[in-house]
């Protein structure tokens, strides 16, 4: 019995863990659930995975009734997910009821529409395998074959009642024509089922994004609103319940080196082990160099590091690291570094989050570097990007590893960036890199803007870059406006006037 459910409403864990989180324990048992969505939203995959997970995790046989695709097509399509439907059929754990139309036979309506024969086939298949779960895909295919919708609706109610009477937990799928229109195409499908869920595959900024929303669960609770999901080759239907995440991460006092002794001193002794650090700056200010030193620091401490790079190829990263005295290839050979380099557009944000999680779980690094977040902003909407960052930072903290991410400012000399505005509150530390124009010469400056839980250097220090990496120098003196992108050098007279004005202001308070 689910703790969130009222007495009498039993939740059946689907075996799809990420979905069971938003369903607060699973689907209401021994009831029918309608899943509606546009083409390509993942209805059939969810339905098959619901049955597959029941067999694999709970030992519950299942029956799949198809009105649309043939059983052979479904068997072939689902092999890529690792679901061995043929083997389960041979073992008596899975059965197909194929009611898909034969394209070589013309459908002719004669007499009243009656699904009695089909219902008998379904009941026989359920008895044969001892089914506890049933999926019907899809209701819309029945409506398109017959013109009398009132009779079709009556027969579908008959199927739903029969499934409920048999004590099985069932899923019915239906099509939609709009992402935010009626629940289903014919306007009656949602009244057949006890529960209703909607899958969406909407276009956002030229990128597709899938979401799931539970519209109703009769008599029991569930998470409200749209939740992103993706369909992974190795895992099938994977929900990313970002809003269900809880702030229960552990906090460590252990410090690790950034890979640069001067940066460590500016940060009050290094980064905290389970912290997330944002390095922000214009192009060419040294963000990737800080990433390289961060990875080198991990290797020197005999730690594993994972680098996910979206702006430079592996060969470029290796070449640049050698220019700073760091041998990435040696680190790879020693098992201390793994590189993932690709354009961000090859996957959606949800897919990238899953990829990073999978790599961390497999490689088990203690440091994760992502270069850069700015590139990922191109992949989805602002809301999707923020949800990605929430998911990534939460995962990093729960895994108790150190995450370092870079972002590129929109202007060359400084100022706020969209990325900073989105994620500054989600990170534990922010390191800003800036260009500083001084008397016709371009210099670089670094400052630690934020360091949660630790005192840190408040100054803006000059730094230089050579073949040995970053060298942090003395703070800039007699200069103001660096972070705003408008540095102004103050003469001794200017400074005296400023202090004089401050003294007058304080006297008047």
C-alpha positions as CSV (number, residue, x, y, z in Angstrom):
1,X,0.0,0.0,0.0
2,X,1.4,3.4,-1.0
3,X,1.8,5.8,1.9
4,X,0.5,8.6,-0.3
5,X,-2.6,6.7,-1.3
6,X,-5.9,6.8,0.6
7,X,-7.0,3.5,2.2
8,X,-8.3,1.1,-0.4
9,X,-6.2,2.3,-3.3
10,X,-3.3,0.0,-4.0
11,X,-0.4,1.2,-6.1
12,X,1.2,-1.2,-8.5
13,X,4.9,-0.4,-9.0
14,X,5.4,-0.4,-12.8
15,X,9.0,-1.5,-12.7
16,X,9.9,1.8,-14.4
17,X,11.6,3.4,-11.3
18,X,11.7,7.0,-12.7
19,X,8.0,6.9,-13.5
20,X,7.0,5.4,-10.2
21,X,8.5,8.5,-8.5
22,X,6.1,10.9,-10.2
23,X,3.2,8.4,-9.9
24,X,3.9,8.2,-6.1
25,X,4.4,4.5,-6.1
26,X,3.1,3.3,-9.5
27,X,-0.2,2.9,-11.3
28,X,-3.5,2.3,-9.3
29,X,-3.7,-1.5,-9.3
30,X,-6.5,-3.4,-11.1
31,X,-7.6,-0.3,-13.0
32,X,-7.3,1.0,-16.5
33,X,-5.0,3.9,-17.4
34,X,-5.3,5.8,-20.7
35,X,-2.0,7.1,-22.2
36,X,-2.6,9.7,-24.9
37,X,-0.1,11.4,-27.1
38,X,0.8,12.6,-30.6
39,X,2.8,10.5,-33.1
40,X,6.3,9.8,-31.8
41,X,5.6,10.6,-28.2
42,X,6.4,7.1,-26.9
43,X,3.0,5.5,-26.2
44,X,3.8,2.1,-27.5
45,X,7.2,2.0,-25.9
46,X,5.7,2.8,-22.5
47,X,3.0,0.2,-23.0
48,X,5.5,-2.6,-23.9
49,X,7.9,-1.5,-21.1
50,X,5.1,-1.7,-18.6
51,X,4.6,-5.3,-19.5
52,X,8.3,-6.1,-19.8
53,X,9.1,-4.6,-16.4
54,X,6.3,-6.6,-14.9
55,X,7.9,-9.8,-16.2
56,X,11.4,-8.9,-15.3
57,X,11.0,-7.3,-11.9
58,X,7.7,-8.7,-10.5
59,X,7.2,-12.0,-12.3
60,X,3.9,-10.8,-13.6
61,X,2.9,-12.1,-17.1
62,X,1.4,-9.7,-19.6
63,X,-0.8,-9.5,-22.7
64,X,-0.4,-7.0,-25.5
65,X,-3.4,-6.3,-27.7
66,X,-2.5,-4.4,-30.9
67,X,-5.0,-2.7,-33.2
68,X,-2.4,-0.9,-35.2
69,X,1.1,-2.4,-35.7
70,X,1.5,-6.1,-36.4
71,X,2.9,-8.3,-33.7
72,X,5.9,-9.0,-35.9
73,X,6.7,-5.3,-36.2
74,X,6.4,-4.7,-32.5
75,X,8.7,-7.7,-31.8
76,X,11.3,-6.3,-34.2
77,X,11.0,-2.7,-32.9
78,X,11.4,-3.7,-29.2
79,X,14.6,-5.8,-29.7
80,X,16.8,-2.7,-29.5
81,X,15.6,-2.1,-25.9
82,X,16.7,-5.6,-24.9
83,X,13.1,-6.9,-24.3
84,X,13.0,-10.5,-25.4
85,X,9.3,-10.8,-26.3
86,X,9.8,-14.0,-28.4
87,X,11.5,-15.8,-25.5
88,X,8.8,-14.7,-23.0
89,X,6.2,-15.9,-25.4
90,X,7.8,-19.3,-25.5
91,X,8.1,-19.4,-21.7
92,X,4.4,-18.6,-21.4
93,X,5.0,-15.2,-19.8
94,X,3.8,-12.9,-22.6
95,X,1.1,-13.1,-25.3
96,X,0.1,-11.1,-28.3
97,X,-3.5,-10.6,-29.5
98,X,-3.0,-9.3,-33.0
99,X,-6.0,-7.3,-34.2
100,X,-4.1,-5.1,-36.6
101,X,-5.6,-4.6,-40.0
102,X,-4.4,-6.7,-42.9
103,X,-3.5,-4.3,-45.7
104,X,-4.3,-6.9,-48.3
105,X,-7.9,-7.3,-47.1
106,X,-10.5,-4.5,-47.6
107,X,-12.5,-3.7,-44.5
108,X,-16.3,-3.7,-45.2
109,X,-18.8,-2.7,-42.6
110,X,-21.7,-5.0,-42.4
111,X,-24.1,-5.1,-39.5
112,X,-23.5,-3.8,-36.0
113,X,-20.0,-3.4,-34.7
114,X,-19.1,-6.0,-32.2
115,X,-15.8,-6.7,-30.4
116,X,-17.1,-9.8,-28.8
117,X,-14.9,-12.2,-30.7
118,X,-11.8,-10.1,-30.0
119,X,-12.7,-9.9,-26.3
120,X,-12.9,-13.7,-26.2
121,X,-9.4,-13.8,-27.7
122,X,-8.1,-11.4,-25.1
123,X,-9.7,-13.3,-22.2
124,X,-8.2,-16.6,-23.5
125,X,-4.7,-15.1,-23.8
126,X,-5.0,-13.7,-20.2
127,X,-6.0,-17.1,-18.9
128,X,-3.3,-18.9,-20.9
129,X,-0.4,-16.9,-19.4
130,X,-2.0,-15.9,-16.1
131,X,-1.8,-12.2,-17.0
132,X,-1.6,-9.5,-14.3
133,X,-0.9,-6.7,-16.8
134,X,-2.5,-5.9,-20.1
135,X,-1.8,-3.2,-22.7
136,X,-4.1,-2.2,-25.6
137,X,-2.6,-0.2,-28.4
138,X,-4.4,1.8,-29.7
139,X,-8.0,2.9,-29.3
140,X,-7.8,5.4,-32.2
141,X,-7.2,2.6,-34.7
142,X,-10.6,1.1,-33.9
143,X,-12.4,4.5,-34.4
144,X,-10.7,5.0,-37.8
145,X,-12.0,1.6,-39.1
146,X,-15.6,2.1,-38.2
147,X,-18.0,5.0,-38.7
148,X,-20.5,4.5,-35.9
149,X,-18.6,6.1,-33.0
150,X,-21.3,5.5,-30.4
151,X,-21.2,1.8,-31.0
152,X,-17.4,1.8,-30.9
153,X,-17.5,3.7,-27.6
154,X,-19.9,1.2,-26.2
155,X,-17.7,-1.7,-27.2
156,X,-14.6,0.0,-25.8
157,X,-16.4,0.5,-22.5
158,X,-17.1,-3.2,-22.6
159,X,-13.3,-4.0,-23.0
160,X,-12.4,-1.7,-20.2
161,X,-15.0,-3.2,-17.9
162,X,-13.9,-6.7,-18.7
163,X,-10.2,-5.9,-18.0
164,X,-11.2,-4.3,-14.7
165,X,-13.4,-7.3,-13.8
166,X,-10.5,-9.7,-14.5
167,X,-8.5,-7.9,-11.8
168,X,-5.6,-6.9,-14.2
169,X,-3.8,-3.6,-14.3
170,X,-4.2,-2.3,-17.9
171,X,-2.9,0.5,-20.1
172,X,-4.9,1.8,-23.1
173,X,-3.2,4.1,-25.6
174,X,-4.8,6.8,-27.8
175,X,-3.7,9.4,-30.3
176,X,-3.9,13.2,-30.1
177,X,-3.7,15.7,-33.0
178,X,-2.4,18.6,-30.9
179,X,0.1,18.8,-28.0
180,X,-2.2,21.1,-26.0
181,X,-5.6,20.3,-27.4
182,X,-8.2,17.7,-26.4
183,X,-6.9,14.7,-24.4
184,X,-7.6,12.3,-27.3
185,X,-8.6,12.5,-31.0
186,X,-12.3,11.4,-30.7
187,X,-13.2,13.1,-27.4
188,X,-14.5,10.0,-25.7
189,X,-11.4,7.9,-25.0
190,X,-10.6,9.6,-21.7
191,X,-14.0,8.6,-20.3
192,X,-13.3,4.9,-20.8
193,X,-10.4,4.8,-18.3
194,X,-10.0,5.4,-14.6
195,X,-6.7,7.3,-15.0
196,X,-5.4,9.5,-17.7
197,X,-1.8,10.5,-18.7
198,X,-0.6,12.6,-21.6
199,X,2.7,12.3,-23.4
200,X,4.0,15.3,-25.4
201,X,6.7,15.5,-28.0
202,X,6.6,19.3,-28.7
203,X,9.0,21.4,-30.7
204,X,10.9,24.0,-28.7
205,X,13.4,26.3,-30.5
206,X,13.8,23.8,-33.3
207,X,14.4,21.0,-30.8
208,X,12.1,18.2,-29.8
209,X,11.3,17.7,-26.1
210,X,9.3,15.0,-24.6
211,X,7.2,15.4,-21.4
212,X,4.7,13.3,-19.4
213,X,1.8,14.7,-17.4
214,X,-0.5,12.7,-15.2
215,X,-4.0,14.3,-15.7
216,X,-5.9,12.2,-13.2
217,X,-5.5,9.2,-10.9
218,X,-8.8,8.4,-9.3
219,X,-8.7,8.2,-5.6
220,X,-4.9,8.6,-5.2
221,X,-2.2,11.2,-5.3
222,X,0.4,11.9,-8.0
223,X,2.9,14.6,-9.0
224,X,1.3,17.5,-10.9
225,X,2.5,19.2,-14.1
226,X,4.7,18.2,-17.0
227,X,7.8,16.2,-16.3
228,X,10.5,15.7,-18.9
229,X,11.4,12.2,-20.1
230,X,13.5,10.6,-22.8
231,X,13.7,7.3,-24.6
232,X,17.1,5.7,-24.1
233,X,18.3,2.7,-26.2
234,X,19.6,1.0,-23.1
235,X,16.8,1.9,-20.7
236,X,13.6,2.6,-22.7
237,X,11.3,5.1,-21.1
238,X,13.2,7.2,-18.6
239,X,11.4,10.0,-16.7
240,X,13.5,12.8,-15.2
241,X,11.5,14.0,-12.2
242,X,13.5,17.1,-11.4
243,X,10.9,18.7,-9.2
244,X,10.8,15.5,-7.1
245,X,14.4,15.9,-6.1
246,X,15.0,16.7,-2.5
247,X,17.6,18.8,-0.8
248,X,19.1,16.0,1.3
249,X,22.6,16.0,-0.1
250,X,25.5,15.4,2.3
251,X,28.0,18.2,3.0
252,X,31.7,17.6,3.4
253,X,34.4,19.7,5.0
254,X,37.1,18.0,2.9
255,X,39.0,20.3,0.6
256,X,40.5,19.3,-2.7
257,X,43.0,21.2,-4.9
258,X,41.8,23.1,-7.9
259,X,45.2,22.1,-9.5
260,X,46.5,25.7,-9.0
261,X,48.0,26.6,-5.7
262,X,47.2,30.3,-6.0
263,X,43.6,29.6,-7.0
264,X,43.4,27.3,-3.9
265,X,44.5,30.2,-1.7
266,X,42.0,32.6,-3.2
267,X,39.3,30.0,-2.4
268,X,40.3,29.7,1.2
269,X,42.1,26.4,0.8
270,X,40.7,24.8,-2.3
271,X,37.2,23.5,-3.4
272,X,35.0,21.5,-1.1
273,X,34.7,17.9,-2.2
274,X,31.0,17.8,-2.9
275,X,30.7,21.3,-4.4
276,X,29.7,22.6,-7.8
277,X,31.9,25.4,-9.2
278,X,31.1,27.7,-12.1
279,X,34.0,29.3,-14.1
280,X,32.7,32.2,-16.1
281,X,34.5,34.4,-18.6
282,X,34.8,35.6,-22.2
283,X,36.3,33.5,-24.9
284,X,40.1,33.2,-24.4
285,X,40.2,34.2,-20.8
286,X,41.4,30.8,-19.6
287,X,38.3,28.8,-18.7
288,X,39.6,25.6,-20.4
289,X,43.0,26.1,-18.8
290,X,41.3,26.1,-15.4
291,X,39.5,22.9,-16.4
292,X,42.8,21.3,-17.4
293,X,44.5,22.3,-14.2
294,X,41.5,20.9,-12.3
295,X,41.9,17.6,-14.0
296,X,45.7,17.6,-13.5
297,X,45.0,18.2,-9.8
298,X,42.9,15.1,-9.7
299,X,45.5,13.0,-11.4
300,X,48.2,14.2,-9.0
301,X,45.9,13.2,-6.1
302,X,45.4,9.7,-7.7
303,X,41.8,10.5,-8.5
304,X,39.7,9.8,-11.5
305,X,38.2,12.6,-13.6
306,X,35.6,12.8,-16.3
307,X,35.6,15.6,-18.9
308,X,32.6,16.3,-21.1
309,X,33.6,18.8,-23.8
310,X,31.2,20.4,-26.3
311,X,33.4,23.0,-28.0
312,X,36.7,21.2,-28.8
313,X,37.6,17.9,-30.2
314,X,39.6,15.3,-28.3
315,X,42.8,16.1,-30.4
316,X,42.4,19.8,-29.7
317,X,42.1,19.2,-26.0
318,X,45.1,16.9,-25.9
319,X,47.2,19.4,-27.9
320,X,46.2,22.3,-25.7
321,X,46.8,20.4,-22.5
322,X,50.3,19.5,-23.7
323,X,51.0,23.2,-24.4
324,X,50.4,23.7,-20.6
325,X,52.4,20.8,-19.6
326,X,49.6,18.3,-19.0
327,X,49.5,14.9,-20.7
328,X,45.9,13.9,-21.1
329,X,46.8,10.7,-23.0
330,X,49.0,9.5,-20.2
331,X,46.2,10.2,-17.7
332,X,43.9,8.1,-19.9
333,X,46.3,5.2,-20.1
334,X,46.6,5.3,-16.3
335,X,42.8,5.2,-15.9
336,X,42.7,8.6,-14.3
337,X,40.8,10.4,-17.1
338,X,37.9,9.8,-19.5
339,X,37.1,12.2,-22.3
340,X,33.7,12.7,-24.0
341,X,33.8,15.1,-26.9
342,X,30.8,15.8,-29.1
343,X,28.6,18.6,-30.4
344,X,25.7,19.3,-28.0
345,X,23.2,19.0,-30.8
346,X,23.6,15.3,-31.2
347,X,21.4,14.7,-28.1
348,X,18.7,16.5,-26.2
349,X,19.3,17.9,-22.8
350,X,17.6,15.0,-21.1
351,X,19.7,12.5,-23.1
352,X,22.9,14.4,-22.1
353,X,22.0,14.2,-18.5
354,X,21.5,10.5,-18.7
355,X,24.7,10.1,-20.6
356,X,26.7,11.9,-17.9
357,X,25.0,10.0,-15.1
358,X,25.7,6.7,-16.9
359,X,29.4,7.6,-17.4
360,X,29.8,8.7,-13.8
361,X,28.2,5.4,-12.5
362,X,30.4,3.3,-14.8
363,X,33.8,5.2,-14.5
364,X,33.3,6.3,-10.9
365,X,35.2,9.6,-11.1
366,X,35.6,11.9,-8.1
367,X,35.8,14.9,-10.4
368,X,33.5,16.0,-13.2
369,X,34.3,18.9,-15.6
370,X,31.8,20.2,-18.2
371,X,33.1,22.6,-20.9
372,X,30.9,24.4,-21.6
373,X,27.3,25.0,-20.4
374,X,27.0,27.8,-22.8
375,X,27.1,25.3,-25.7
376,X,24.3,23.3,-24.2
377,X,22.0,26.4,-24.1
378,X,21.6,26.0,-27.8
379,X,20.0,22.6,-27.4
380,X,16.7,23.6,-25.7
381,X,14.6,26.3,-24.2
382,X,15.6,28.3,-21.1
383,X,13.3,26.2,-18.9
384,X,14.7,22.9,-20.2
385,X,18.2,24.2,-19.7
386,X,17.6,25.2,-16.2
387,X,16.0,21.9,-15.4
388,X,19.1,20.2,-16.9
389,X,21.4,22.2,-14.6
390,X,19.2,21.4,-11.6
391,X,19.3,17.7,-12.5
392,X,23.1,17.8,-13.0
393,X,24.0,19.7,-9.9
394,X,21.7,17.5,-7.8
395,X,23.3,14.3,-9.2
396,X,26.8,15.6,-8.6
397,X,26.0,16.4,-5.0
398,X,24.3,13.1,-4.3
399,X,27.3,11.3,-5.9
400,X,29.6,13.4,-3.6
401,X,31.9,14.4,-6.4
402,X,33.3,17.8,-7.4
403,X,31.8,19.4,-10.4
404,X,33.4,22.2,-12.4
405,X,31.4,23.8,-15.2
406,X,32.4,26.7,-17.5
407,X,30.2,29.3,-19.2
408,X,31.0,32.0,-21.7
409,X,29.9,35.6,-21.2
410,X,28.0,37.3,-23.9
411,X,30.4,40.3,-24.0
412,X,34.2,40.4,-24.4
413,X,35.0,42.7,-21.4
414,X,32.5,41.3,-18.8
415,X,29.0,41.9,-17.7
416,X,26.3,39.4,-16.9
417,X,25.6,36.4,-19.0
418,X,22.4,34.4,-19.5
419,X,24.0,31.3,-18.1
420,X,25.1,33.1,-14.9
421,X,21.6,34.4,-14.4
422,X,20.2,30.8,-14.8
423,X,22.5,28.9,-12.6
424,X,24.4,31.2,-10.2
425,X,22.1,30.3,-7.3
426,X,22.6,26.6,-8.0
427,X,26.4,26.6,-7.8
428,X,28.5,26.7,-4.6
429,X,31.4,28.7,-6.0
430,X,31.8,31.1,-8.9
431,X,35.1,32.1,-10.3
432,X,35.1,35.0,-12.8
433,X,37.7,35.5,-15.4
434,X,37.8,39.0,-17.1
435,X,39.8,40.9,-19.6
436,X,41.1,44.2,-18.3
437,X,42.3,47.0,-20.6
438,X,45.1,49.0,-19.0
439,X,46.8,51.8,-20.8
440,X,46.4,50.2,-24.2
441,X,47.4,46.8,-23.0
442,X,45.0,43.8,-22.5
443,X,45.4,42.0,-19.2
444,X,43.5,39.2,-17.5
445,X,41.9,39.3,-14.1
446,X,40.4,36.6,-11.8
447,X,38.2,36.9,-8.8
448,X,36.2,34.5,-6.6
449,X,32.8,35.9,-6.6
450,X,31.2,33.3,-4.3
451,X,32.4,30.5,-2.0
452,X,29.7,29.0,0.1
453,X,30.8,28.0,3.6
454,X,34.2,29.5,3.4
455,X,36.0,32.9,3.5
456,X,37.8,33.7,0.3
457,X,39.9,36.4,-1.4
458,X,37.7,39.3,-2.4
459,X,40.2,41.0,-4.6
460,X,40.5,41.0,-8.4
461,X,43.9,39.6,-9.2
462,X,45.9,39.8,-12.4
463,X,47.0,36.5,-13.9
464,X,49.2,35.5,-16.8
465,X,49.3,32.3,-18.9
466,X,52.4,30.6,-20.2
467,X,53.5,27.0,-21.0
468,X,53.3,26.2,-17.3
469,X,49.7,27.2,-17.0
470,X,48.0,30.0,-15.0
471,X,50.1,32.3,-12.7
472,X,48.0,34.5,-10.3
473,X,49.7,37.9,-9.5
474,X,48.9,40.8,-7.3
475,X,45.5,42.5,-7.1
476,X,44.7,45.3,-9.5
477,X,45.3,48.6,-7.7
478,X,43.6,51.9,-8.3
479,X,41.2,50.4,-10.9
480,X,37.4,50.3,-10.7
481,X,34.7,49.0,-13.0
482,X,36.5,45.7,-14.0
483,X,33.6,43.4,-13.5
484,X,31.2,45.8,-15.3
485,X,33.5,45.7,-18.3
486,X,34.4,49.4,-18.0
487,X,37.7,49.5,-16.0
488,X,38.8,53.0,-15.0
489,X,42.3,53.8,-13.7
490,X,42.2,56.2,-10.7
491,X,44.9,58.7,-10.1
492,X,46.1,59.5,-6.5
493,X,44.0,62.7,-6.7
494,X,40.9,60.7,-7.8
495,X,41.3,58.3,-4.9
496,X,41.7,61.2,-2.4
497,X,38.5,62.8,-3.7
498,X,36.6,59.5,-3.4
499,X,37.7,59.1,0.2
500,X,36.9,62.7,0.9
501,X,33.4,62.2,-0.5
502,X,32.9,59.0,1.5
503,X,33.9,60.9,4.7
504,X,31.3,63.6,4.0
505,X,28.6,61.0,3.3
506,X,29.3,59.2,6.5
507,X,29.2,62.5,8.5
508,X,25.7,63.1,7.2
509,X,24.4,59.8,8.3
